[in-house]
Structures are given as structure tokens and as C-alpha cells.
Amino acid sequence: MKSKYLLAYERLCPTDKLTEDDPRKADIIAEMKAVAKAKTNREAADIIRWWGWDNDQQLTSFVYRARKLMNSKG
């Protein structure tokens, strides 16, 4: 079973197709977990800012949606 962190990433980044043996998987999971556990959205954004966002609005939107997906009960 896939982790909720990887599932959230795949849902929010549908054009980035990850294969079973993708060497980035562990790093993506670790960063998504850190985003979920961050105390604030700003702290979460700083974790993945290096991913190369076109603008801060895209980054803020991604962080908000990711945290909502990963921290939801159910």
C-alpha cells in the first residue's frame, strides 16, 4: 500500500509519473511528510520551495492542498 504522502504527491503532480523503482520516491515521501508535519504553511512552503515553482501563488496553493489531503482524517 502506498503512503498517504506519495498518494498526495501523485494526486497533486499528475504529470510527474513515478515508477516503482523511481530513485526520487524516498526523498519525495520525506519532503511531503515534512510538509504535512510543518507547524505553518509558510514553514511547509520553505521545505519544498527548491522544487522550482513558477510563482509563490502556485507554491502556496500546492502546500495548502497537500496539507489538507495528508492531514485529513478518513
N, C-alpha and C positions, 0 to 999 in steps of 0.2 A: 504494500500500500504506500502511495506517495505521501510525503509530508504535506501538511497544510501550507507550509512556506513555499514549497515547489508548486503546488497547485495554484496558489495565489499568483506567483510569478507567471506561470503559463497562461493563466486567465488574463492577466493584465498586459502580457507581452506576447500576443498570439503569433506574431511574425517571427519570433525567435524560437524556432523549433529545436528542442533539446532531445538528443538521442539518449538511449540508456547508458552509453559509455562516455557521455559528454564530460570532459575534464573540468568544466566550469560548475557542474552541479553542486558540489560540496560548498564552493565559495558562494554561489547564489543562495543556497539554503541558509548559510551562516549570516549573510547580509540581510536576507529577508527576515530571519529570526531577530536580528538586532533591530531592524526597523519596527517589528511588532512590539518588541520589549522596550523601546525607547520611551523616555518619560514624556517627551513632547514631539509634536510633528516636526518642529524645527530640528531637534536632535536627530530624528529619523531621517530627515532630508539630508542632513550632513553626512550620514553614513553612506548614502548612495549618490551623492552629488557628482562624484567622479565618473558615473556611468555615461556622462556626456549629454545632458538634457539640452534641448533647443532653447528653453527658457524656464524661468522659475515657476511659472504657472503650471507647466507640464509636470515638473517635479513635485510641486505641492499637491496637485491633483492625484498623481500616482501614489504618493505617500498616504494621503487621506483614504483613497480606495483600498490600498494594500492593508493598512492597519484595520480598516473596517472588516475586510474579508478574513484576515488572520486572527483577529481578536473576537470575532462573533461567536456566540455560544450556539452550537447546533450544527 
